[in-house]
Amino acid sequence: MNALIKVAALSAVLSVSAAFAQNYPAPEPTASEKSADYSKLDVNGDGSISKDEAKKDPTLSAKFSELDTDKSGSLTTAELSAGMSKSQ
């Protein structure tokens, strides 16, 4: 009988912890985090992201032509911000 109580208690504890382990979506990155990501991609520090620099981010690389609205071959912070706000 004592073993049955222990097993029941252990089952209750394990099932409660599983109920709290939910999948919540990741929080949106802050402006400073977005800026840090931009800095990481802008390897040469010229203030824009070239096609070669964008290749480090598969999502950005895939949308590069769409985001490069002035067709300069590089993305400015304004183009990147505008593109990100459209996709949300």
N, C-alpha and C positions, 0 to 999 in steps of 0.2 A: 504494500500500500504506500509506504514511504517513497519507494522508487517511482511509483506512478505519479505522485504529487510533484516530484522533482522533474520528471519528464514533461509534465503539463506546464510547470512554471517555466522551464527552459523553452518550450514551444511558444509560450505567450511572449516571452522576452524577444525571441528571434523574429516573430511575426510583427511585433510592434516596430522594431528597428527597420524592417523592410518597408513598412508603410511610410516611414519618414524619408526614405531614400528615393525621392522623386527626381525626375529629370526636369530641371528648370532651364529655360533658355539663357544663354550667356548674356550678360548685360552689354548694352551698347558701349562702344569705346568712347572715352571722353575726348575732348578737343586736343588735350595735350598728348594723349595716346595716339590719336590720328596724326598729329604733327610729328611724333617720334617715328611712326611708321614711314611717313613721307621722307624724313631725314635719312632713314635706313636705305630707302630705295634710291634717293638722290646721292649716289656714290661720289660723283665728282663735285658736288656742292654748288652747282650752277643755278639752283633754284627751280629746276624743272626736271621731270623724269623722262628720259629718252626711251625709245623702244627697247634698246638693249638693257637698260636699267629695269624696265617694267617686266622683263622676262623672269625676274626673281619671284614675281607674284603671278601665278597662273591665271587667276581671275582678272587681274588688271591687264595682263598681256592679252587675254581673249577679248577684252572690251576696249583696248587701246584706241583703235581707229574710231570707234563711236565716241569716246571721251575727248579725243583730240579735235575739238570743234573748229579750231582755226587752221587745222591741217599743217601745223608747223613741224610735226614729227616729234614733238615733245609735249608733256602735260604740265601745265602750271597748277599751282594750288587751287586757283579759281576753277579751272576745268575739272579737276579731280573732285572738288567739293560739289560742284554743280551736278556732276555725274553720280555721285554718291547720294545726293538728295533725291534725284530722280528714281533711283533704284529702291528707295525705302518706301 
